[in-house]
Amino acid sequence: MKREEMSDITITQLVSYYDGKTSLRGLLGVSVESMEPVAALASRWYSQGRYKQAATVFQGLVALDENAYYGHAGLGAIALVQEQYEEASVHLRRAFAIVPDDLTIAVNLGEALVMSGELAEGLQILNTAMDQDPDHKDPFVNRARSLIHGLRNQIEQTQAGR
């Protein structure tokens, strides 16, 4: 950044950033709208299995704005795929707190919690997501149904083996 460009940031703005009252995104004047195409690119890389590149972008989005739910959702999804369930839970909880109606985030969070041993909370979130999709149209919610069905089968087999 050139010295002339830095002069646009006031001491008051710097103090506000330092005190946690504004994000780096706000300090630099980056709009939420300008972050969305970057998040879409990272999502594409995630879909292609390019997790390292996607994670770098998602981390950058979170660094710009701690409330960038798509950054947390993306980092959580990557951790989930990599079977890092506790890390996934941290990011997905943050995303879910920001956007509780996003079924993809809910299902990913529920799965991460179940896989990390927080069964009751994970199942509650998965059941709530399934209630939101009574017509079985959402593929992520259908994944939740499969997960719950598989858990039921495991429990029944374990009980039958006693």
C-alpha positions as CSV (number, residue, x, y, z in Angstrom):
1,M,0.0,0.0,0.0
2,K,1.4,3.4,-0.9
3,R,1.9,6.0,1.7
4,E,-0.7,8.3,0.1
5,E,-3.3,5.4,0.3
6,M,-2.5,4.8,4.0
7,S,-3.4,8.4,4.8
8,D,-7.0,7.6,4.1
9,I,-7.1,5.5,7.3
10,T,-7.6,7.7,10.3
11,I,-6.2,7.2,13.8
12,T,-9.8,6.8,15.0
13,Q,-10.3,4.0,12.5
14,L,-7.1,2.3,13.6
15,V,-8.2,2.5,17.2
16,S,-11.5,1.1,16.3
17,Y,-9.8,-1.8,14.6
18,Y,-7.4,-2.3,17.5
19,D,-10.3,-2.3,20.0
20,G,-12.1,-4.9,17.9
21,K,-15.0,-2.6,17.0
22,T,-14.3,-2.9,13.3
23,S,-12.9,-5.7,11.1
24,L,-9.9,-5.5,8.9
25,R,-12.4,-5.5,6.0
26,G,-14.0,-2.4,7.4
27,L,-10.7,-0.7,8.1
28,L,-9.6,-1.3,4.5
29,G,-12.9,-0.5,3.0
30,V,-13.5,-3.9,1.4
31,S,-17.2,-4.5,0.8
32,V,-18.9,-7.8,1.6
33,E,-20.0,-7.9,-2.1
34,S,-16.4,-7.9,-3.3
35,M,-15.6,-10.8,-1.0
36,E,-18.3,-13.0,-2.4
37,P,-16.6,-13.9,-5.8
38,V,-13.5,-14.7,-3.9
39,A,-15.5,-17.1,-1.6
40,A,-17.1,-18.6,-4.8
41,L,-13.6,-19.3,-6.2
42,A,-12.5,-21.0,-3.0
43,S,-15.7,-23.0,-3.0
44,R,-14.9,-24.2,-6.5
45,W,-11.4,-25.2,-5.5
46,Y,-12.9,-27.1,-2.5
47,S,-15.2,-28.9,-4.9
48,Q,-12.2,-29.8,-7.0
49,G,-10.4,-31.2,-4.1
50,R,-7.9,-28.4,-4.0
51,Y,-8.1,-28.0,-0.3
52,K,-4.9,-26.2,0.4
53,Q,-5.7,-23.4,-2.1
54,A,-9.3,-23.2,-0.9
55,A,-8.2,-23.1,2.8
56,T,-5.7,-20.3,2.1
57,V,-8.5,-18.2,0.6
58,F,-11.0,-19.1,3.3
59,Q,-8.4,-18.1,5.9
60,G,-7.9,-14.8,4.2
61,L,-11.6,-14.1,4.2
62,V,-11.8,-14.8,7.9
63,A,-8.8,-12.6,8.5
64,L,-10.5,-9.8,6.7
65,D,-13.7,-10.3,8.6
66,E,-14.2,-12.7,11.5
67,N,-17.9,-12.7,10.7
68,A,-17.3,-14.0,7.1
69,Y,-19.5,-17.0,7.6
70,Y,-18.5,-18.5,4.2
71,G,-14.8,-18.4,5.3
72,H,-15.7,-20.4,8.5
73,A,-18.1,-22.7,6.6
74,G,-15.4,-23.4,4.0
75,L,-12.7,-24.1,6.6
76,G,-15.1,-26.3,8.5
77,A,-16.0,-28.3,5.4
78,I,-12.3,-28.8,4.6
79,A,-11.5,-30.0,8.1
80,L,-14.6,-32.3,8.0
81,V,-13.3,-33.9,4.7
82,Q,-9.9,-34.3,6.3
83,E,-11.5,-36.0,9.4
84,Q,-10.3,-33.2,11.7
85,Y,-13.7,-33.1,13.5
86,E,-12.9,-30.9,16.4
87,E,-11.4,-28.2,14.1
88,A,-14.4,-28.6,11.8
89,S,-16.7,-28.1,14.8
90,V,-15.0,-24.8,15.8
91,H,-15.4,-23.3,12.3
92,L,-18.8,-24.7,11.6
93,R,-20.2,-23.5,15.0
94,R,-19.0,-20.0,14.1
95,A,-20.6,-20.2,10.7
96,F,-23.8,-21.6,12.1
97,A,-24.0,-18.9,14.7
98,I,-23.9,-16.3,12.0
99,V,-26.3,-18.1,9.5
100,P,-28.4,-20.6,11.4
101,D,-30.7,-21.2,8.5
102,D,-28.1,-22.6,6.1
103,L,-28.8,-26.3,5.9
104,T,-25.5,-27.2,4.5
105,I,-23.7,-25.6,7.4
106,A,-26.1,-27.3,9.8
107,V,-25.6,-30.7,8.4
108,N,-21.8,-30.3,8.3
109,L,-21.8,-29.1,11.9
110,G,-24.1,-32.0,13.0
111,E,-21.8,-34.5,11.3
112,A,-18.7,-33.0,12.8
113,L,-20.2,-33.0,16.3
114,V,-21.3,-36.6,15.9
115,M,-17.9,-37.7,14.6
116,S,-16.1,-35.9,17.4
117,G,-18.3,-37.6,20.1
118,E,-20.8,-34.9,20.8
119,L,-23.6,-37.2,19.8
120,A,-26.6,-35.5,21.5
121,E,-25.9,-32.0,20.1
122,G,-24.9,-33.3,16.7
123,L,-28.1,-35.4,16.4
124,Q,-30.2,-32.5,17.5
125,I,-28.8,-30.3,14.8
126,L,-29.2,-33.0,12.2
127,N,-32.8,-33.7,13.2
128,T,-33.6,-29.9,13.1
129,A,-32.1,-29.8,9.6
130,M,-34.2,-32.8,8.5
131,D,-37.3,-31.0,9.8
132,Q,-36.5,-28.1,7.5
133,D,-36.5,-30.4,4.5
134,P,-39.7,-32.5,4.7
135,D,-39.8,-33.2,1.0
136,H,-36.3,-34.8,1.0
137,K,-35.0,-32.4,-1.7
138,D,-31.8,-31.0,-0.1
139,P,-28.9,-33.3,-0.9
140,F,-27.0,-32.3,2.3
141,V,-30.0,-33.0,4.5
142,N,-30.4,-36.4,2.7
143,R,-26.8,-37.0,3.7
144,A,-27.8,-36.3,7.3
145,R,-30.6,-38.9,6.9
146,S,-28.1,-41.4,5.7
147,L,-25.8,-40.7,8.6
148,I,-28.5,-41.1,11.1
149,H,-29.7,-44.3,9.5
150,G,-26.2,-45.7,9.6
151,L,-25.8,-44.8,13.2
152,R,-29.1,-46.5,14.0
153,N,-27.9,-49.6,12.3
154,Q,-24.7,-49.6,14.2
155,I,-26.5,-49.2,17.5
156,E,-28.9,-52.0,16.7
157,Q,-26.0,-54.3,15.7
158,T,-24.1,-53.5,18.8
159,Q,-27.2,-54.2,21.0
160,A,-27.9,-57.4,19.1
161,G,-24.4,-58.6,19.7
162,R,-24.6,-58.3,23.5
